Amino acid sequence: MNTTQKETMKRAEFLRSLSLGTSTLMAVYCLGSLTACSTGEMDPVTNTPTPTTPGSTTGLTGNATTSAGAINFTVDLTNATYSKLKTAGSFAIVGDLIVAFSTAKTYVALSKVCTHEGTTVQYRSGENDIYCSNHGSEFSLTGAVDKGPAVAALKAYKAVLSADGNTLTVTA
């Protein structure tokens, strides 16, 4: 190879060149992947696990995933899966959306994927905003970017509480 050619080496090749064993390589790779590609599973303020998408559709009717067409779903706030959404400052991941009952006691529904690198965002009740734990992007409750590195807003959806306060309907 001449001196004008640029030589690149992949991470695995580099680690192999250090004469590390296979199990050591796997451990380094896994640990590196966990720290480099956060999925937003820990609350950055309290260091506690954040809500995840419910395992079943109990308490949910309609379409909550963008791949299946227009968003149009209703959550039953009396169902145990979603009852926490009756408490101000709480949130849940519902399909492709994050639904939060803000500390200002308004419901918001936004796309759950950070527009920077696709990490699932979370609601921070202390700041009353949406936060991406991967690189620190912050969004207002309207979805607008308050702090980068994200530059594009989160898509906002219409969230309407029923007159009796027991169901929340979210539409595109």
N, C-alpha and C positions, 0 to 999 in steps of 0.2 A: 504494500500500500504506500503511495507517495504521500508527502507531507501536506499536499493541498486537499486531500480527501478528508472528509470529516468522519471520524469513527464514532458510532454510537453503540451503547451497550445496554441491554435490557436489565432490569433489576435482578431477575433470576440469574442471568449470566454473571453479573457482578458478584452476587452472593456466592455463586459456585466458584468463581475465581478466588474467593477468599478461603476456599477449601472447607466450607461449612457442610455438615452432614445434611441429609434429606430432612430429618425431623427438625433440625435447627432452622433450615430454610422455610419449612412449613410454618413453624412458630413465628418467625420474623414476618413472613408474608401475612399471616392471619392478624397478628398484632398491628402491623402496618396498615392493613386494610381497615381495621376497626377504628384506629385513630385518625386516619386520613379521610375516611368517608363516613362521617357521622350520619345517623339516620334520624336524629332529633328525638331519641327515645328517653332522654333525661331532661328534667326541668332545670334550666341553667341557674335559676334563682334558689330553689330549694333542694336541688340535686336528687329529686325523686322521680320515679317513672311517670311519664305522661300518658294520657289516655290513648288507646289504640282503637283501631276499627273493630267494632263488635263482631264476635265470631258468628253470630246468626243474624237473620233479618227480623227477629222478633221485635216488634214495636216500630218497624219501618215498612211503609208501603210506597210503591212507586219506584222511580229510577234515580239512583244516587251516583251513577257512574257515567262520565261523559262519553265513554266508548259505546254505550247502549243508546245514545241519542240525547235529546234535550233533558237537562236536569229538571225533575219534577217529582218530589217526594214529600211524604208526611211522616213525622216521627211522633209517636205516642209518648208524651212526657209523663204519663202515669206508669209506663212500663219500666221495670227495673234497669233495663239497658240504658235508657235515656232520662230517667228521673232526675239525675244530677243536674240536667240542664234547666231545672227550675230554680237552681241556686245561682245568684249573681256571682260572677267571677269564675264560672266553670265552662268547660268546653268538651266537645266530643268530635272524633273523626267519624264522619258518616260518608261512606263511599269515597268519592274523590274530593270531598269538601271538609272544611273545618267549620263547625257550628259552635258559636260561643254566645253565652248570656253574659254580656259585659257587666262591669261594675256599675255602669250607668243604667243598668237594667234595660238594655235593648238587645235584641237578637241580631246577630250578624252571621252570614254564611259566605265563605270565600273559598276559592280553590285552595287545596291543602298543599300544593307543591310550590316551593320557592322558585321564583322565576330566574334565580341565579344559576343553581345547579341541581334543582329537582328534589331537595330535601323536604320532608314533611315538616310544615311549620306548626307552631303551637301558640296558644293564647296565653299572654302573661297578664294576670289580673292586677298585679302591683303597678304595672305601667299602662294597663288597659290598651294593649296593642298586640300585634301578631309578630312573632319572633322566629327567626331561623337560626337554630343552634349550630349549623354547619360553619357559616362564615359571618354570622352576626347581623344579617339584614333585618331591618325592622320595618313593619308596615302599619299604617293606620287601620282603623276598623272599616274604612271604606275600601281598603286594599292598596291605597297609594303607598309608594316607597317613601319612608321617612329617613332611612339610613341604608346605604349600600353595603355590600357591592351589588346587590340586585338593582336593576335600572327599570324594569318593567313591573307594573302593578299586578297584584293578584286579581283574578276575575271575581267580581262580586255578584252575588245572587240575592234575590228578594226573599226575605224570611218574614212570614206573617204568623203571629200567634192567634189561635182561635179565641173567640169571645169568652169561653169558659177556662182558658189558660191550660188546657190539657193536650193540645196538639200544636205542632209547629209545621207549617207548610213552606217548603223551599222550592222556588221556581227560577228558571233562567230569565 
